[in-house]
Amino acid sequence: MNATMSLDKTQHQPVMLDQVLSIISPQHGGIFIDCTFGGGGYSQAILKHPNTKVFAIDRDKLTKKYANQLANKFPKRFNFNLSKFSNLKNIFNLNPSPKAIVFDLGVSSFQLSDYERGFSFQSTGNLSMQMGINKYSAFDVVNNLDKRNLASIIKILGQEKDGKIIANQIVRYRTKKPINTSEELANIIRRAKKNYSRFKTNPATKTFLAIRIFINQELSELISGLFAATELLKNGGILAVVSFNSLEDKIVKNFFNYYSSLNKNPSRYLPQKEEKPNLFKLFLKKPLTPNKKEISKNIRSRSAKLRYAIRNDNSFFYSNEIQKKFQKIFNVEEIML
């Protein structure tokens, strides 16, 4: 994609944009943080309203070419940082506080369409899947991890029931030659899955998701980002998150429930939980989803779920309850090569 191409002409389509905008209402002005700048869809839509300022972050260095375009167009209203969620609190110390902080957790269209990045099943470039600021690549994982850990990653992070079978096939294949491309890996997984022709989606989908989550530490980064955003927001500030897989959505759902009035005692027969202040008000128990029109225009939006909550004026406090609830998942992300 040409670096000089305008943002309006890029192929990136921000998911559930209309719903997000209706929740954060940029037409009334304010400061906004776009935690997943990507192709700039959310930031650009917010900046169309004159009394807004946007502070954006992204870990992918290739997003800077889109960020530079917005910075040139809105030099006093747009700021970009190349960083990860876990650095959110260190980057921003805003006064007044943000009106809204938005996370779009999906892989951007330009990442998927760039076959050199290795996110696509058809990619014949290097087996990478790196979103940026990584310790290792997908090539390192599939060619170096032992069979037990590889199976754990695929089964737990990808929720793939055939994790052990797929790991066996990967290890057997790599004894003959390294696995160099995503296309090669997808073919190995396809052979490992029985009766793959009956699957509606590519049989490698869950394994690719698992490896991508692992090398980018996506779930650990998500929980770090949620804590940082909650601490940054003040009374009336909105935290909105668009997730794309069940693990992400479970973490977001449990985070919002824990810090709101929905964190109820699981049983009347158990000891009452210690009272704690709520930090959020929730308006919906179930997530918002894309309408049929959006899905027909952008098939990648079909799995999206949007949850949001509004911050109150109670002081922030950290709790490790969410961390403990998902400890098994976070332990898998900590596997060392």
C-alpha atoms as a printed R data frame, in Angstrom:
    type eleno elety resid chain resno       x       y      z
1   ATOM     1    CA   MET     A     1   0.000   0.000  0.000
2   ATOM     2    CA   ASN     A     2   1.370   3.377 -0.990
3   ATOM     3    CA   ALA     A     3   2.538   5.413  1.979
4   ATOM     4    CA   THR     A     4   1.169   8.589  0.455
5   ATOM     5    CA   MET     A     5  -2.297   7.160  0.005
6   ATOM     6    CA   SER     A     6  -4.894   9.132  1.940
7   ATOM     7    CA   LEU     A     7  -6.582   7.534  4.920
8   ATOM     8    CA   ASP     A     8  -9.940   7.800  3.195
9   ATOM     9    CA   LYS     A     9  -8.696   5.490  0.436
10  ATOM    10    CA   THR     A    10  -7.148   2.768  2.569
11  ATOM    11    CA   GLN     A    11  -8.891  -0.588  2.738
12  ATOM    12    CA   HIS     A    12  -9.014  -0.613  6.539
13  ATOM    13    CA   GLN     A    13 -12.576  -0.533  7.831
14  ATOM    14    CA   PRO     A    14 -12.956   0.251 11.542
15  ATOM    15    CA   VAL     A    15 -15.344  -2.297 13.037
16  ATOM    16    CA   MET     A    16 -18.582  -1.120 14.673
17  ATOM    17    CA   LEU     A    17 -17.574   2.502 14.108
18  ATOM    18    CA   ASP     A    18 -21.120   3.899 14.253
19  ATOM    19    CA   GLN     A    19 -21.865   2.132 17.545
20  ATOM    20    CA   VAL     A    20 -18.587   3.309 19.085
21  ATOM    21    CA   LEU     A    21 -19.190   6.903 18.003
22  ATOM    22    CA   SER     A    22 -22.731   6.857 19.390
23  ATOM    23    CA   ILE     A    23 -21.337   5.762 22.769
24  ATOM    24    CA   ILE     A    24 -18.411   8.188 23.043
25  ATOM    25    CA   SER     A    25 -20.214  11.137 21.311
26  ATOM    26    CA   PRO     A    26 -17.247  13.104 19.899
27  ATOM    27    CA   GLN     A    27 -19.641  15.726 18.487
28  ATOM    28    CA   HIS     A    28 -19.633  17.264 21.968
29  ATOM    29    CA   GLY     A    29 -15.842  17.587 21.977
30  ATOM    30    CA   GLY     A    30 -13.294  16.281 24.451
31  ATOM    31    CA   ILE     A    31 -10.064  14.306 24.699
32  ATOM    32    CA   PHE     A    32 -10.024  10.738 23.385
33  ATOM    33    CA   ILE     A    33  -7.446   7.936 23.499
34  ATOM    34    CA   ASP     A    34  -7.371   5.492 20.588
35  ATOM    35    CA   CYS     A    35  -5.433   2.529 21.987
36  ATOM    36    CA   THR     A    36  -5.290   0.608 18.707
37  ATOM    37    CA   PHE     A    37  -4.664   3.180 16.012
38  ATOM    38    CA   GLY     A    38  -4.151   0.698 13.149
39  ATOM    39    CA   GLY     A    39  -5.254   2.346  9.926
40  ATOM    40    CA   GLY     A    40  -6.592   5.362 11.806
41  ATOM    41    CA   GLY     A    41 -10.299   4.735 11.306
42  ATOM    42    CA   TYR     A    42 -11.499   5.613 14.798
43  ATOM    43    CA   SER     A    43  -9.103   8.535 15.214
44  ATOM    44    CA   GLN     A    44 -10.045  10.041 11.889
45  ATOM    45    CA   ALA     A    45 -13.777   9.763 12.620
46  ATOM    46    CA   ILE     A    46 -13.336  11.459 16.001
47  ATOM    47    CA   LEU     A    47 -11.191  14.267 14.571
48  ATOM    48    CA   LYS     A    48 -13.922  15.188 12.089
49  ATOM    49    CA   HIS     A    49 -15.514  16.954 15.044
50  ATOM    50    CA   PRO     A    50 -13.735  20.286 15.633
51  ATOM    51    CA   ASN     A    51 -13.532  20.379 19.435
52  ATOM    52    CA   THR     A    52 -11.813  17.027 19.830
53  ATOM    53    CA   LYS     A    53  -8.263  15.921 20.544
54  ATOM    54    CA   VAL     A    54  -7.005  12.385 19.965
55  ATOM    55    CA   PHE     A    55  -4.039  10.672 21.560
56  ATOM    56    CA   ALA     A    56  -3.342   7.390 19.774
57  ATOM    57    CA   ILE     A    57  -1.020   4.463 20.338
58  ATOM    58    CA   ASP     A    58  -0.096   1.357 18.358
59  ATOM    59    CA   ARG     A    59   2.724  -1.160 18.632
60  ATOM    60    CA   ASP     A    60   3.045  -1.620 14.859
61  ATOM    61    CA   LYS     A    61   5.677   0.720 13.393
62  ATOM    62    CA   LEU     A    62   3.985   0.561  9.988
63  ATOM    63    CA   THR     A    63   1.017   2.476 11.403
64  ATOM    64    CA   LYS     A    64   3.210   5.565 11.675
65  ATOM    65    CA   LYS     A    65   2.671   6.397  8.000
66  ATOM    66    CA   TYR     A    66  -1.076   6.728  8.665
67  ATOM    67    CA   ALA     A    67  -0.456   8.544 11.932
68  ATOM    68    CA   ASN     A    68   1.832  11.037 10.174
69  ATOM    69    CA   GLN     A    69  -0.957  11.889  7.748
70  ATOM    70    CA   LEU     A    70  -3.315  12.740 10.608
71  ATOM    71    CA   ALA     A    71  -0.578  14.610 12.467
72  ATOM    72    CA   ASN     A    72   0.007  16.781  9.383
73  ATOM    73    CA   LYS     A    73  -3.704  17.397  8.973
74  ATOM    74    CA   PHE     A    74  -4.426  18.031 12.678
75  ATOM    75    CA   PRO     A    75  -1.101  19.157 14.181
76  ATOM    76    CA   LYS     A    76  -2.695  20.615 17.314
77  ATOM    77    CA   ARG     A    77  -5.321  17.940 17.847
78  ATOM    78    CA   PHE     A    78  -3.575  14.623 17.165
79  ATOM    79    CA   ASN     A    79  -0.679  12.900 18.900
80  ATOM    80    CA   PHE     A    80   0.713   9.415 18.223
81  ATOM    81    CA   ASN     A    81   2.911   7.100 20.302
82  ATOM    82    CA   LEU     A    82   4.502   3.864 19.132
83  ATOM    83    CA   SER     A    83   3.933   1.644 22.151
84  ATOM    84    CA   LYS     A    84   1.959  -1.193 23.763
85  ATOM    85    CA   PHE     A    85  -1.075  -1.208 26.082
86  ATOM    86    CA   SER     A    86   1.105  -1.956 29.073
87  ATOM    87    CA   ASN     A    87   2.752   1.471 28.695
88  ATOM    88    CA   LEU     A    88  -0.524   3.375 28.513
89  ATOM    89    CA   LYS     A    89  -0.253   4.890 31.969
90  ATOM    90    CA   ASN     A    90   3.368   5.941 31.433
91  ATOM    91    CA   ILE     A    91   2.577   7.687 28.141
92  ATOM    92    CA   PHE     A    92  -0.462   9.731 29.066
93  ATOM    93    CA   ASN     A    93  -0.975  12.089 31.984
94  ATOM    94    CA   LEU     A    94  -3.809  14.166 30.632
95  ATOM    95    CA   ASN     A    95  -5.538  17.140 32.158
96  ATOM    96    CA   PRO     A    96  -8.449  17.273 31.715
97  ATOM    97    CA   SER     A    97  -8.859  13.494 31.762
98  ATOM    98    CA   PRO     A    98  -9.993  11.597 28.637
99  ATOM    99    CA   LYS     A    99 -13.654  11.605 27.775
100 ATOM   100    CA   ALA     A   100 -13.264   8.097 26.357
101 ATOM   101    CA   ILE     A   101 -10.655   5.403 25.819
102 ATOM   102    CA   VAL     A   102 -11.276   2.965 22.967
103 ATOM   103    CA   PHE     A   103  -9.710  -0.441 22.252
104 ATOM   104    CA   ASP     A   104 -10.227  -2.301 18.958
105 ATOM   105    CA   LEU     A   105  -8.479  -5.621 19.553
106 ATOM   106    CA   GLY     A   106  -8.650  -6.995 16.022
107 ATOM   107    CA   VAL     A   107  -5.831  -7.463 13.537
108 ATOM   108    CA   SER     A   108  -6.061  -4.579 11.088
109 ATOM   109    CA   SER     A   109  -6.886  -5.079  7.440
110 ATOM   110    CA   PHE     A   110  -3.492  -3.882  6.249
111 ATOM   111    CA   GLN     A   111  -1.764  -6.402  8.551
112 ATOM   112    CA   LEU     A   112  -3.848  -9.263  7.175
113 ATOM   113    CA   SER     A   113  -3.458  -8.197  3.562
114 ATOM   114    CA   ASP     A   114   0.328  -7.814  3.822
115 ATOM   115    CA   TYR     A   115   1.476 -11.351  2.995
116 ATOM   116    CA   GLU     A   116   4.990 -10.542  4.179
117 ATOM   117    CA   ARG     A   117   3.662 -10.328  7.759
118 ATOM   118    CA   GLY     A   118   2.492 -13.942  7.880
119 ATOM   119    CA   PHE     A   119  -0.948 -13.325  9.401
120 ATOM   120    CA   SER     A   120  -2.790 -14.828  6.433
121 ATOM   121    CA   PHE     A   121  -3.125 -18.544  5.682
122 ATOM   122    CA   GLN     A   122  -1.997 -17.829  2.124
123 ATOM   123    CA   SER     A   123   1.105 -15.909  3.135
124 ATOM   124    CA   THR     A   124   4.256 -17.109  1.394
125 ATOM   125    CA   GLY     A   125   6.463 -14.555  3.158
126 ATOM   126    CA   ASN     A   126   8.286 -15.096  6.438
127 ATOM   127    CA   LEU     A   127   6.324 -16.818  9.194
128 ATOM   128    CA   SER     A   128   6.131 -13.769 11.454
129 ATOM   129    CA   MET     A   129   2.711 -12.701 12.850
130 ATOM   130    CA   GLN     A   130   4.480  -9.972 14.830
131 ATOM   131    CA   MET     A   131   2.393  -6.917 15.631
132 ATOM   132    CA   GLY     A   132   5.457  -5.009 16.785
133 ATOM   133    CA   ILE     A   133   7.790  -4.739 19.786
134 ATOM   134    CA   ASN     A   134   8.109  -8.532 19.998
135 ATOM   135    CA   LYS     A   135  10.628 -10.886 21.552
136 ATOM   136    CA   TYR     A   136  10.149 -13.610 18.930
137 ATOM   137    CA   SER     A   137   8.173 -14.577 15.845
138 ATOM   138    CA   ALA     A   138   5.819 -17.370 14.821
139 ATOM   139    CA   PHE     A   139   8.788 -18.984 13.058
140 ATOM   140    CA   ASP     A   140  10.608 -19.225 16.399
141 ATOM   141    CA   VAL     A   141   7.566 -20.747 18.101
142 ATOM   142    CA   VAL     A   142   6.689 -23.486 15.608
143 ATOM   143    CA   ASN     A   143  10.297 -24.463 14.946
144 ATOM   144    CA   ASN     A   144  11.721 -24.369 18.483
145 ATOM   145    CA   LEU     A   145   9.087 -24.995 21.150
146 ATOM   146    CA   ASP     A   146   8.835 -28.525 22.506
147 ATOM   147    CA   LYS     A   147   5.746 -30.561 21.689
148 ATOM   148    CA   ARG     A   148   4.126 -30.268 25.140
149 ATOM   149    CA   ASN     A   149   4.302 -26.467 25.293
150 ATOM   150    CA   LEU     A   150   3.289 -26.104 21.663
151 ATOM   151    CA   ALA     A   151   0.210 -28.246 22.324
152 ATOM   152    CA   SER     A   152  -0.660 -26.146 25.410
153 ATOM   153    CA   ILE     A   153  -0.510 -22.922 23.411
154 ATOM   154    CA   ILE     A   154  -2.710 -24.289 20.639
155 ATOM   155    CA   LYS     A   155  -5.222 -25.915 22.981
156 ATOM   156    CA   ILE     A   156  -5.554 -23.159 25.601
157 ATOM   157    CA   LEU     A   157  -5.005 -19.934 23.654
158 ATOM   158    CA   GLY     A   158  -6.660 -21.185 20.472
159 ATOM   159    CA   GLN     A   159  -9.260 -23.352 22.218
160 ATOM   160    CA   GLU     A   160  -8.374 -26.013 19.660
161 ATOM   161    CA   LYS     A   161  -9.407 -29.505 20.830
162 ATOM   162    CA   ASP     A   162  -6.910 -31.135 18.439
163 ATOM   163    CA   GLY     A   163  -3.973 -29.228 19.942
164 ATOM   164    CA   LYS     A   164  -1.896 -32.337 20.685
165 ATOM   165    CA   ILE     A   165  -2.463 -33.824 17.230
166 ATOM   166    CA   ILE     A   166  -1.508 -30.568 15.518
167 ATOM   167    CA   ALA     A   167   1.581 -30.164 17.717
168 ATOM   168    CA   ASN     A   168   2.646 -33.722 16.841
169 ATOM   169    CA   GLN     A   169   2.327 -32.983 13.127
170 ATOM   170    CA   ILE     A   170   4.292 -29.740 13.438
171 ATOM   171    CA   VAL     A   171   7.138 -31.408 15.351
172 ATOM   172    CA   ARG     A   172   7.236 -34.345 12.928
173 ATOM   173    CA   TYR     A   173   7.364 -32.013  9.915
174 ATOM   174    CA   ARG     A   174  10.096 -29.755 11.278
175 ATOM   175    CA   THR     A   175  12.478 -32.707 11.810
176 ATOM   176    CA   LYS     A   176  12.800 -32.785  8.031
177 ATOM   177    CA   LYS     A   177  12.931 -29.023  7.342
178 ATOM   178    CA   PRO     A   178  12.064 -25.722  9.034
179 ATOM   179    CA   ILE     A   179   8.532 -24.373  8.655
180 ATOM   180    CA   ASN     A   180   9.170 -21.099  6.861
181 ATOM   181    CA   THR     A   181   5.804 -19.702  5.765
182 ATOM   182    CA   SER     A   182   2.243 -19.363  7.013
183 ATOM   183    CA   GLU     A   183   1.009 -21.242  3.957
184 ATOM   184    CA   GLU     A   184   3.278 -24.145  4.874
185 ATOM   185    CA   LEU     A   185   2.026 -24.142  8.478
186 ATOM   186    CA   ALA     A   186  -1.617 -23.985  7.354
187 ATOM   187    CA   ASN     A   187  -1.108 -27.044  5.148
188 ATOM   188    CA   ILE     A   188   0.419 -28.991  8.048
189 ATOM   189    CA   ILE     A   189  -2.570 -28.152 10.253
190 ATOM   190    CA   ARG     A   190  -4.993 -29.039  7.471
191 ATOM   191    CA   ARG     A   191  -3.480 -32.508  7.222
192 ATOM   192    CA   ALA     A   192  -3.657 -32.922 10.995
193 ATOM   193    CA   LYS     A   193  -7.350 -32.069 11.184
194 ATOM   194    CA   LYS     A   194  -9.660 -34.942 10.246
195 ATOM   195    CA   ASN     A   195 -12.357 -34.298  7.678
196 ATOM   196    CA   TYR     A   196 -11.276 -30.663  7.375
197 ATOM   197    CA   SER     A   197 -13.516 -30.109  4.348
198 ATOM   198    CA   ARG     A   198 -16.558 -29.995  6.637
199 ATOM   199    CA   PHE     A   199 -15.303 -26.917  8.491
200 ATOM   200    CA   LYS     A   200 -16.978 -23.600  7.667
201 ATOM   201    CA   THR     A   201 -13.759 -21.739  8.461
202 ATOM   202    CA   ASN     A   202 -10.181 -22.626  7.605
203 ATOM   203    CA   PRO     A   203  -9.108 -25.552  9.859
204 ATOM   204    CA   ALA     A   204  -5.957 -23.605 10.752
205 ATOM   205    CA   THR     A   205  -7.911 -20.651 12.181
206 ATOM   206    CA   LYS     A   206  -7.683 -21.568 15.868
207 ATOM   207    CA   THR     A   207  -4.013 -22.573 15.705
208 ATOM   208    CA   PHE     A   208  -3.055 -19.361 13.924
209 ATOM   209    CA   LEU     A   209  -4.996 -17.380 16.537
210 ATOM   210    CA   ALA     A   210  -3.208 -19.205 19.365
211 ATOM   211    CA   ILE     A   211   0.267 -18.597 17.944
212 ATOM   212    CA   ARG     A   212  -0.528 -14.944 17.209
213 ATOM   213    CA   ILE     A   213  -1.837 -14.389 20.746
214 ATOM   214    CA   PHE     A   214   1.249 -16.060 22.206
215 ATOM   215    CA   ILE     A   215   3.946 -14.175 20.333
216 ATOM   216    CA   ASN     A   216   2.218 -10.825 20.847
217 ATOM   217    CA   GLN     A   217   1.258 -11.528 24.480
218 ATOM   218    CA   GLU     A   218  -2.156 -10.189 23.533
219 ATOM   219    CA   LEU     A   219  -4.140 -11.245 26.606
220 ATOM   220    CA   SER     A   220  -1.550 -10.039 29.113
221 ATOM   221    CA   GLU     A   221  -1.367  -6.751 27.231
222 ATOM   222    CA   LEU     A   222  -5.160  -6.500 27.256
223 ATOM   223    CA   ILE     A   223  -5.483  -6.829 31.021
224 ATOM   224    CA   SER     A   224  -2.629  -4.344 31.517
225 ATOM   225    CA   GLY     A   225  -4.367  -1.916 29.185
226 ATOM   226    CA   LEU     A   226  -7.714  -2.264 30.944
227 ATOM   227    CA   PHE     A   227  -6.166  -1.505 34.334
228 ATOM   228    CA   ALA     A   228  -4.255   1.497 32.962
229 ATOM   229    CA   ALA     A   229  -7.315   2.880 31.176
230 ATOM   230    CA   THR     A   230  -9.450   2.531 34.304
231 ATOM   231    CA   GLU     A   231  -6.889   4.452 36.314
232 ATOM   232    CA   LEU     A   232  -6.659   7.212 33.691
233 ATOM   233    CA   LEU     A   233 -10.411   7.748 33.405
234 ATOM   234    CA   LYS     A   234 -12.261  10.048 35.774
235 ATOM   235    CA   ASN     A   235 -15.929  10.532 36.602
236 ATOM   236    CA   GLY     A   236 -18.045  10.132 33.452
237 ATOM   237    CA   GLY     A   237 -15.186   8.762 31.317
238 ATOM   238    CA   ILE     A   238 -16.072   5.918 28.961
239 ATOM   239    CA   LEU     A   239 -14.096   2.732 28.401
240 ATOM   240    CA   ALA     A   240 -15.125   0.926 25.190
241 ATOM   241    CA   VAL     A   241 -13.621  -2.344 23.956
242 ATOM   242    CA   VAL     A   242 -14.237  -4.207 20.696
243 ATOM   243    CA   SER     A   243 -13.048  -7.818 20.970
244 ATOM   244    CA   PHE     A   244 -12.876 -10.560 18.357
245 ATOM   245    CA   ASN     A   245 -12.450 -13.887 20.138
246 ATOM   246    CA   SER     A   246 -14.014 -15.541 23.174
247 ATOM   247    CA   LEU     A   247 -10.956 -15.257 25.441
248 ATOM   248    CA   GLU     A   248 -10.705 -11.507 24.878
249 ATOM   249    CA   ASP     A   249 -14.423 -11.068 25.470
250 ATOM   250    CA   LYS     A   250 -14.336 -13.156 28.669
251 ATOM   251    CA   ILE     A   251 -11.534 -11.030 30.079
252 ATOM   252    CA   VAL     A   252 -13.326  -7.768 29.211
253 ATOM   253    CA   LYS     A   253 -16.658  -9.057 30.543
254 ATOM   254    CA   ASN     A   254 -15.141 -10.239 33.827
255 ATOM   255    CA   PHE     A   255 -13.146  -7.017 34.213
256 ATOM   256    CA   PHE     A   256 -16.243  -4.839 33.809
257 ATOM   257    CA   ASN     A   257 -18.344  -7.092 36.025
258 ATOM   258    CA   TYR     A   258 -15.744  -7.136 38.791
259 ATOM   259    CA   TYR     A   259 -15.395  -3.353 38.880
260 ATOM   260    CA   SER     A   260 -19.146  -2.758 38.704
261 ATOM   261    CA   SER     A   261 -22.237  -3.722 40.674
262 ATOM   262    CA   LEU     A   262 -22.543  -6.929 38.624
263 ATOM   263    CA   ASN     A   263 -19.844  -8.601 40.706
264 ATOM   264    CA   LYS     A   264 -22.316 -10.394 42.932
265 ATOM   265    CA   ASN     A   265 -21.806 -13.274 45.326
266 ATOM   266    CA   PRO     A   266 -21.992 -16.505 43.262
267 ATOM   267    CA   SER     A   267 -24.186 -18.264 45.872
268 ATOM   268    CA   ARG     A   268 -26.207 -17.206 48.888
269 ATOM   269    CA   TYR     A   269 -24.701 -20.170 50.752
270 ATOM   270    CA   LEU     A   270 -21.135 -18.894 50.388
271 ATOM   271    CA   PRO     A   271 -19.582 -16.297 52.712
272 ATOM   272    CA   GLN     A   272 -20.336 -12.759 51.625
273 ATOM   273    CA   LYS     A   273 -17.601 -11.039 49.677
274 ATOM   274    CA   GLU     A   274 -15.863  -8.100 51.213
275 ATOM   275    CA   GLU     A   275 -17.541  -4.882 50.167
276 ATOM   276    CA   LYS     A   276 -15.550  -2.845 47.672
277 ATOM   277    CA   PRO     A   277 -16.334   0.368 45.805
278 ATOM   278    CA   ASN     A   278 -17.538   0.106 42.220
279 ATOM   279    CA   LEU     A   279 -15.565   1.924 39.553
280 ATOM   280    CA   PHE     A   280 -17.943   1.517 36.608
281 ATOM   281    CA   LYS     A   281 -21.593   1.706 35.735
282 ATOM   282    CA   LEU     A   282 -22.724  -0.810 33.122
283 ATOM   283    CA   PHE     A   283 -25.778  -0.262 30.957
284 ATOM   284    CA   LEU     A   284 -25.757  -3.555 29.052
285 ATOM   285    CA   LYS     A   285 -25.128  -7.060 30.364
286 ATOM   286    CA   LYS     A   286 -24.669  -8.459 26.871
287 ATOM   287    CA   PRO     A   287 -22.264  -7.059 24.264
288 ATOM   288    CA   LEU     A   288 -23.299  -5.151 21.178
289 ATOM   289    CA   THR     A   289 -22.627  -6.901 17.857
290 ATOM   290    CA   PRO     A   290 -22.378  -5.728 14.228
291 ATOM   291    CA   ASN     A   291 -25.555  -5.542 12.202
292 ATOM   292    CA   LYS     A   292 -26.085  -7.615  9.062
293 ATOM   293    CA   LYS     A   293 -25.314  -4.659  6.813
294 ATOM   294    CA   GLU     A   294 -21.855  -4.179  8.318
295 ATOM   295    CA   ILE     A   295 -21.072  -7.881  8.208
296 ATOM   296    CA   SER     A   296 -22.048  -8.017  4.534
297 ATOM   297    CA   LYS     A   297 -19.643  -5.140  3.804
298 ATOM   298    CA   ASN     A   298 -16.850  -6.332  6.081
299 ATOM   299    CA   ILE     A   299 -16.868 -10.078  6.801
300 ATOM   300    CA   ARG     A   300 -14.059  -9.631  9.347
301 ATOM   301    CA   SER     A   301 -16.515  -7.869 11.649
302 ATOM   302    CA   ARG     A   302 -18.710 -10.951 12.110
303 ATOM   303    CA   SER     A   303 -17.075 -12.046 15.370
304 ATOM   304    CA   ALA     A   304 -16.837  -8.571 16.936
305 ATOM   305    CA   LYS     A   305 -18.323  -7.787 20.339
306 ATOM   306    CA   LEU     A   306 -18.495  -4.309 21.823
307 ATOM   307    CA   ARG     A   307 -18.656  -3.763 25.579
308 ATOM   308    CA   TYR     A   308 -18.469  -0.415 27.342
309 ATOM   309    CA   ALA     A   309 -18.730   1.052 30.813
310 ATOM   310    CA   ILE     A   310 -18.784   4.534 32.354
311 ATOM   311    CA   ARG     A   311 -16.336   5.443 35.095
312 ATOM   312    CA   ASN     A   312 -17.498   7.007 38.359
313 ATOM   313    CA   ASP     A   313 -15.558   9.190 40.792
314 ATOM   314    CA   ASN     A   314 -14.450   6.416 43.184
315 ATOM   315    CA   SER     A   315 -10.681   6.134 43.557
316 ATOM   316    CA   PHE     A   316  -8.937   3.518 41.467
317 ATOM   317    CA   PHE     A   317  -7.745   0.387 43.210
318 ATOM   318    CA   TYR     A   318  -5.895  -2.586 41.775
319 ATOM   319    CA   SER     A   319  -7.118  -6.134 42.336
320 ATOM   320    CA   ASN     A   320  -5.507  -9.403 41.264
321 ATOM   321    CA   GLU     A   321  -8.863 -11.211 41.151
322 ATOM   322    CA   ILE     A   322  -9.061 -11.033 37.349
323 ATOM   323    CA   GLN     A   323  -5.454 -12.181 37.051
324 ATOM   324    CA   LYS     A   324  -6.186 -15.175 39.292
325 ATOM   325    CA   LYS     A   325  -9.330 -16.084 37.357
326 ATOM   326    CA   PHE     A   326  -7.413 -16.301 34.085
327 ATOM   327    CA   GLN     A   327  -4.078 -17.427 35.534
328 ATOM   328    CA   LYS     A   328  -3.986 -20.577 33.416
329 ATOM   329    CA   ILE     A   329  -4.158 -18.482 30.275
330 ATOM   330    CA   PHE     A   330  -1.543 -15.981 31.426
331 ATOM   331    CA   ASN     A   331   0.769 -18.846 32.441
332 ATOM   332    CA   VAL     A   332   0.679 -20.139 28.866
333 ATOM   333    CA   GLU     A   333   1.671 -16.716 27.537
334 ATOM   334    CA   GLU     A   334   4.697 -16.871 29.854
335 ATOM   335    CA   ILE     A   335   6.113 -20.059 28.303
336 ATOM   336    CA   MET     A   336   9.729 -19.433 27.369
337 ATOM   337    CA   LEU     A   337  11.313 -20.447 24.077
